[in-house]
Amino acid sequence: MKALVVLGEGGHTKEMVTLVEMLGADLEYGYLMVDEDQVSAAKITRPGPIYRVMRPRDKEHHLMRDILRTLFSAWQSWSALREFRPDVVLSSGPSVAVPVCVLARLSGVRVVFIETGSRVTALSFTGRIMYRVANLFFVQWPELAERYSKAVYAGRLF
C-alpha cells in the first residue's frame, strides 16, 4: 500500500512524521511539500520520493494571486499523484493539502485528514474544507469530536 504524506512546515511536519512512525514500515511512502520548505525533508524518517509544489496561499492573501497559486499547486499535485499513484493521502492541515486531497478524492484515492493538535475548539480553515473532502477525518481533542459528527477522536499524535 502506498501513502502520499503531505508535510507542512513546523508542527504539521512533526505530526505527520509521528504518524508515519506509528504506521511503520509496511507502507511505501511518498511526500509532498511546498517548494520553499527546506526543513521538513530533513525530518523524514522513512524514505520515499519527495514532490515539491507551489504554496497555494500567500501570506498576504491576495485573492486573485491565491487563486492562481492554488491552480498551479493543483497542477503540480496532479503530477505527483499520477507519478506516485498512492492508495491514500495523509495530511494534518497545511493549506498545500487542499489541492492534492481534492484531486486525490476525485481520482478515487482515499483521503485521511488529521486536524492539527493546536485546534482545540474550532477547525482550522483547511480543516473546514477537508471536513467535506476527507474519507476519514480525525481530531486530536474530544471537544472537536463533540462539535463535528463526522470527526473521529483517536487521541493526540504527540
N, C-alpha and C positions, 0 to 999 in steps of 0.2 A: 504494500500500500504506500502511496506517495502523498506527502503532505507539503503544501506550499505555505510557509510560515511568513507572515507579514511582520516585519520588525519596524518599530518606531524608535525615535531617539529617546534615551533615558529610561524611564520606568517601564515603558511599553516593551522595550527590548528585554529588560530584566524579567518581566513577567513571562514573555514568550520563551526565553531561554530556560527558565524554570520549568515551564510546561513541557518543552522538548525533552528535558532531562527526566521528567516524570513519565513521559510516554516511552522512552527508552530507544533502543537500537533496532527494534523490529520494523520501524518505518524508514522509508527513504525520504530525506528532507531536501527541500529547496527553500531559498529565502528571497524575499522581495523587500527592498528598502529604497528610500529616497536617495538620489544620486549624491546629495551633499553630505550624507551621513558617513563620517569617517570613523566612527567609534563602534557602531553595532557589529560590523563584520568581525571585529577582533574578539567579540564576546561569544561568538558561535562555538558551541562545544561538540556538536555533531556535524560532520562535514556534509556539504551539499552545494550545488551551484547557487550563485548569488545573482539576482536580477535587480538592476537599478532602474528606477523610474523617476520622472519629474515629480516634485512635491505638488499636489493638486491645489493647495490653497496657499496664497501669500500671507505673510504675517500682517500686511496692511489691509487685506480683504477688499480688493477692488473687484467688483462683481464681474465685469467683462473679462478681466485678466484671469480671475479664478476659474471662470467657465472654460476659457481656452486652455489653461493649465490642466484642468481636470480632463478635458478631452484628450490632450496629448498624453497625460498619465494613463488614461484608459487604453489608448493605442499601444503604449509600451507594455502595460499589464497584459493586454491580449496576446502580445508576442510571447511574454513569459509563460502564460497559460498554455499556448499552443506548443511551445518548446518543451516544457517540463511535464505537461499532462498530469496534473495532480488528481488524486481521488478526493481530496479535501483541502480547503483553505482555512488556516487558523490565524486569528488575529485578536489583539486585545485593545484596539482603539485608536491608532493614529489615523489621520484623515486619508492617508495613502491606501488604507484598507477598503474604502468605499468603492472606487472604480474596479479594483480587481475582484472584490467579492460580488458585486453586481454582475459582472461579466461571467464569473465562475458559476453563479446561480443560474444565469440564463443558459449556460452551456451544460447544465446538468451536474455540475461539480458541487459536492456538499460544502456548506459554509458553517464553520463553528466560530462564534464570536464570544470572547470573554470580556465583559466590561471591565475597564481598568479598576484596580483596587482603590484608587483615590476617589472614586464616585460612591458615596455612601447613601445619599438620599434622593438623588436625581441622576438620570442618564446623561452622559456627555452628548455633544452634538452628533458625533459619529455613532454613539450608542443608539440614539433615537432613530437614525437612519437604518442601522444594522438590525435593530429590533424587528423591522419589517422584512429584511433581506435574509437573515441567517436561518439555517435549518435548526441549529441549536444555539441558544442564547444563554450564556452563563453570567451570573453576577457574583461578586465576592462579598456581598453584605446581605444579611437576611432582610433588611429594610427595603432593599430594591426588589427582592423576590415578592414581597408582600404587595408592592405597588404595581408590578408588571406581571400579569398572569402567565405569559409565555416564558418568563425568565426562570432559570433553574439555579438555585443556590447550592453550591458544592464546596463552600469554604474558600479560604484565601490561598492564593498561589504562593505567597511568601510573607 
